């Protein structure tokens, strides 16, 4: 799969209420983990920042046999990619007007969902019960912003895809 074109994104500048309203107006569905993430202090109103987001497969990062979340993030950093701010997920979902429909409609299977794009961001909590972050997916034509949980032992496949930020030049 070819990487998608970079997306210039403005992250921040909206309250969580405004974000939820924007997502709802676009017909984006949320799962309970996404709701939990949106309730976190990281979603307090803050000044917006511009960033460029790129989509990379785990295999493209040099992890041909897949890897854990820490390994994926380390490999991305070695390639000059950065983690996104923790509140990037909703803004990216709103900016991504087109995303391919997932090849299946399974919403939760204890594995990384097919056709999903995980947003690479530092976890908001060390608690394995707290969601690690967001992923974007389209199921049966419906856009989703979903939160996910995993521990540091879970292995992503080489085909799993993550959204990273390009470092800003100073």
Residue pairs with C-beta under 8 A, 6 or more apart in sequence:
1 57
1 159
1 161
3 54
3 55
3 56
3 57
3 60
4 54
4 55
6 52
6 53
6 54
6 166
7 52
7 53
7 54
7 92
7 95
7 96
8 50
8 51
8 52
9 50
9 51
9 52
9 53
9 88
9 91
9 92
9 95
10 48
10 49
10 50
10 91
11 48
11 49
11 50
11 51
11 84
11 85
11 87
11 88
11 91
12 45
12 46
12 47
12 48
12 49
12 85
12 87
12 91
13 45
13 46
13 47
13 48
14 22
14 45
14 91
15 45
16 38
16 39
16 43
16 44
19 38
19 43
19 90
19 91
20 38
22 90
22 94
23 30
23 90
23 93
23 94
23 145
26 94
26 143
27 142
27 143
28 93
28 94
28 143
28 144
28 145
29 142
29 143
29 144
29 145
30 38
30 144
30 145
30 146
31 107
31 108
31 144
31 146
31 147
32 147
33 131
33 146
33 147
33 148
33 149
34 89
34 131
34 134
34 145
34 146
34 147
35 147
36 130
36 131
36 147
37 43
37 89
37 124
37 131
37 133
37 134
37 147
38 90
40 86
40 124
42 85
42 86
42 87
42 124
43 87
46 87
49 85
51 84
51 85
51 88
51 165
51 166
51 168
52 165
52 166
53 84
53 88
53 92
53 163
53 164
53 165
53 166
54 81
54 163
54 164
54 165
54 166
55 117
55 161
55 162
55 163
56 76
56 79
56 81
56 161
56 162
56 164
57 158
57 159
57 160
57 161
57 162
58 66
58 67
58 72
58 75
58 156
58 157
58 158
58 159
58 160
58 161
58 162
59 66
59 158
59 159
61 72
61 75
61 76
61 79
62 75
62 78
62 79
63 71
63 72
63 75
63 158
64 158
65 158
66 155
66 156
66 157
66 158
66 160
67 75
67 155
67 156
68 152
68 153
68 154
68 155
68 156
69 132
69 150
69 152
69 154
69 156
70 152
72 120
72 156
72 162
73 83
73 120
76 82
76 83
76 120
76 162
76 164
80 166
80 167
81 120
81 164
81 165
81 166
81 167
82 164
82 165
82 166
82 167
83 120
83 121
83 122
83 164
83 165
84 92
84 119
84 120
84 121
84 163
84 164
84 165
85 121
85 165
86 121
86 122
86 124
86 133
88 119
88 121
88 134
88 163
88 165
89 119
89 121
89 133
89 134
89 135
89 136
89 145
90 134
90 145
92 119
92 134
92 136
92 163
93 134
93 136
93 143
93 145
96 117
96 136
99 117
99 136
99 137
99 138
99 143
100 115
100 138
101 115
101 138
101 139
101 140
101 141
102 113
102 114
102 115
102 116
102 137
102 138
102 139
103 114
103 115
104 114
104 115
105 139
105 140
106 113
106 114
107 113
107 139
107 144
107 146
112 118
112 148
112 156
112 157
112 160
113 135
113 137
113 146
115 137
115 138
116 135
116 136
116 137
116 146
116 160
116 161
117 135
117 136
117 137
117 161
117 162
117 163
118 133
118 134
118 135
118 148
118 160
118 161
118 162
118 163
119 133
119 134
119 135
119 136
119 162
119 163
120 133
120 162
120 163
120 164
120 165
121 133
121 134
123 130
123 132
123 133
124 130
124 131
128 149
128 150
128 151
129 149
130 149
131 147
131 148
131 149
132 147
132 148
132 149
132 150
133 147
133 148
134 145
134 146
134 147
134 148
135 146
135 147
135 148
136 143
136 144
136 145
136 146
136 163
137 143
137 144
137 146
138 144
